[in-house]
Structure formats: C-alpha cells, structure tokens
Amino acid sequence: MTRSIWQPWTDAQLVCSPSTEQLEAHSSALFHADCAGELPDETEPVEGLQMSCERYHRPVMVDEVVKIFSSVPPGLVVDATVGSGGHSQALLASLPYIRILGLDLDEDALGVASIRLYEAGFWGRVALRHIGFDRLVEISSHLSPHGLSGVLFDLGVSSMQLDSPLRGFSYQRSGPIDMRMDRSRNSVTAERIVNAADPAYLAKIFAESGERRFAWRIAKAIERTRPLHTTKELADVVRSAIPAAARRTGGHPAKRVFQALRIAVNNELEVLSVALPQAIELLVPGGRCVVISYHSGEDRIVKHQFRLAAGGGCSCPPGLPCTCQSNVTARLVFPKSLPPSPQEVADNPRAGSARLRALEKVAVSGGSPSTHTLPSSLTPSPWGGKKVLGVGISSSGSYRSPTASRRYR
Ligand SMILES: C[S@@+](CC[C@H](N)C(=O)[O-])C[C@H]1O[C@@H](n2cnc3c(N)ncnc32)[C@H](O)[C@@H]1O
C-alpha cells in the first residue's frame, strides 16, 4: 500500500513506493533517473548542515545569504526559486525561528527539494508550491497574512536543469531546444522561437544578452538553416556564424545566444519586474529581500527596483530633510552588489557571474520628515567591517520594463 505524508500547509507530497520502499516526491521521476535511485546513507555535517557533499550542488553564495537573513524577525521566508532546496536547507538549519515557503516553476526541482528537506528533518517547517514567483502576493498572503520575514530570489537556471540534456538549456549537451522552466504549462519552446521568429527579433534578443557584434549574423545564419531541432544543431550554427578569428576569444559563442533564448522563453525579465515590488511590499519591518542575479539585464532591474524602493522617488536634494511627504520604507543593505568570493568561483566557476543585492524593510516613520543621509541609519553589515547605506523613502513607485514584443511568423 502506498503511504503518503502531507503537511497541513503544503501541497508537496511524499509517497513511499510499494516496490522500492523508498520515499519519493510525487514529481520526482527525473530526479531518480538523474541520481540513480538510491538515497545515500552517509551524510556529513557542513557548517551546521546535514547534507551529502556529492549529491547536491553547493548553493551560490550560501554563507552570505544565511548571514544576511540572520537578522530577520521570526516568520515566513519565501524561497522564490527553491530549486533543489539548497538555500532553503541552509536557512532552516541556521534560523530555527523561520518557516520556508518554496516556489518553483519546475516540478522536477520541487521533487528534489521536497526529498532533500524531508531527509534533513525540516519537513514540518516547509511548504512547496509549483507556481511562478510573479504570483507572490497571491500565494503567500493566506499563509502569512501579516507579511514576510524574507524573500530570496536565486535567479536563472539551476545546475540540475543545465546538466539535463532533455531540458535543452545547455549548448554543450545535445537535446531538444526546449528551455522551458515550466514544462507543464508554458507551450512556447525555444525551438518555436528559433524556427519561427523574425530574424530582427532574434538579433535584438541576442544583442540584449551581450552578443552585440555578431547578433545579426547569427540571426541570419539561423534563418538560413532552420528548421533546427537539437541544441547541438543550434550551437553549431551559432559557431559557424562567427568569424574564425573571433571564435578564439570570449568562450563559446553559443553561451549568450542560449541565455537570450532562455530569457525570452520564460519571460524572465518581465516576471522579475513584476515580482520584486510584490516582495518588497510584503516584507515586515526588519524583513529582507535578497536577489542573486547572473547577468547584467537581471541585475539592472534589481538595482533599479531596490533604489526605487529605498529612494521612494523622492525629489528632495540629497543631505537635506525630506519635505516631499515620502515615507521611509526600505534601505539598501549594501550600497553595491556583492560578488562571490574568489574561493567560491574557483570551486564553482558557474558562480562567477553571480551578483547579490539585498534590501531591508524599515518601519514607516510616523509621518515625520525623514532625512536621507543620517549617520544613525548606517548599520554594520553581516561582514562586520563595512558600513551599509540607510536610505529609503516610500515604495509607491513600481517599475515595469516595457514588455518585449514577440514576433512570430
Ligand atoms: C538557480 S536555481 C535555484 C537554486 C536554489 N537556490 C538551490 O539552492 O537549489 C533557479 C530556480 O528558479 C526556478 N525559476 C526560474 N524562474 C522562476 C519563476 N518565475 N518562478 C519560480 N521559479 C522560477 C528555476 O526553475 C530553478 O529551479
């Protein structure tokens, strides 16, 4: 007989398979295929965590994330991109007074996260939902009507997704040109864009992703050779469109093209622009929002959105008392983005492009005029030495990037 374990406030279900007597999440088929089934018996403590070193990738900038969230008040933290649950596990292990609501568009990732967090003994403090983070208000409001203690976004694609050829994210492994985070709902695949989009649209998204010099050549080469069906075919076309001399520098030319397609398929910049104001709005005073982004397009949105929330659109001259009736609601935890440590990049080159930004919600100052550059608003960073900026006014403004127009034939 199949036994089920349900949490009162979670959709995630663990079932005990009658044939293998192994615990399985309801959507963990790919996980088992990738991990060859057996759950390892041996786990070892890593900085207070019980986790297997080999089975899971170390989450990007995990020590920094834990330190930044260590000051948040007790309550619900949303891991908006729970992936395989690495950041969630670290946060639950270090902060016993929080619960986690983990979101992901990828059902396979949720399967892995549920098993990982169950095995680590945190199941009673976790809820997982298969939903996009742009629906943060809707999903978190009934679980925590008084607001959130934290929101974490670790953007982009996971190692698990990159390493699975069937997902089509990798130019290094041949598979279908899919690239959907959510294969259950989103019907537009990268293959459809590659084979049907106007070359001008392709050139535009390639250029926006950093492939400025050869965007048009690559788009025209794709148009000449389509239909294309595998990631290898696509990577080869991109490579052949680049002059031989230019191929020797800057890594594989398909990297930026694949990134551009993935961002377009999943509407990544638009949903981020929608989600960040929601996250900031939902935080309780002292609550923090942390975003790890992996390319300049994402980081630009985070920087803009955080500065908007921390500055509130106030037009008063810097250094003078604010007289424009703005309310202080947020401050930047660091004036600039943080990169990963050189050691982390050496251990995990995929972390190399990561940039972390953090914002803290502050109590609204009961109507009295606020000042933008108060020395008292400088607070120590989690690193101890540095000082951080305490600026911020109302969060009334919200930024939406112009929705990218898609043109299909
Ligand atoms: C870099 S991984 C996160 C890894 C995770 N922090 C961990 O420790 O395992 C990014 C995850 O975000 C998910 N994702 C991407 N866009 C999303 C969205 N709009 N809403 C929810 N999840 C999303 C992806 O499916 C992927 O699993």
The ligand as an ORCA input file, in Angstrom:
! r2SCAN-3c Opt
* xyz 0 1
  C      19.474     28.960     -9.732
  S      18.136     27.890     -9.462
  C      17.856     27.993     -7.740
  C      18.696     27.048     -6.941
  C      18.325     27.046     -5.473
  N      18.589     28.313     -4.848
  C      19.015     25.932     -4.738
  O      19.628     26.197     -3.698
  O      18.936     24.782     -5.169
  C      16.798     28.808    -10.099
  C      15.461     28.103     -9.965
  O      14.456     29.079    -10.205
  C      13.392     28.484    -10.883
  N      12.648     29.553    -11.549
  C      13.007     30.265    -12.629
  N      12.072     31.179    -12.913
  C      11.110     31.067    -11.956
  C       9.895     31.760    -11.689
  N       9.457     32.768    -12.467
  N       9.165     31.390    -10.621
  C       9.591     30.374     -9.819
  N      10.726     29.686    -10.028
  C      11.479     30.026    -11.081
  C      14.071     27.513    -11.814
  O      13.180     26.506    -12.233
  C      15.219     26.990    -10.968
  O      14.854     25.803    -10.301
*
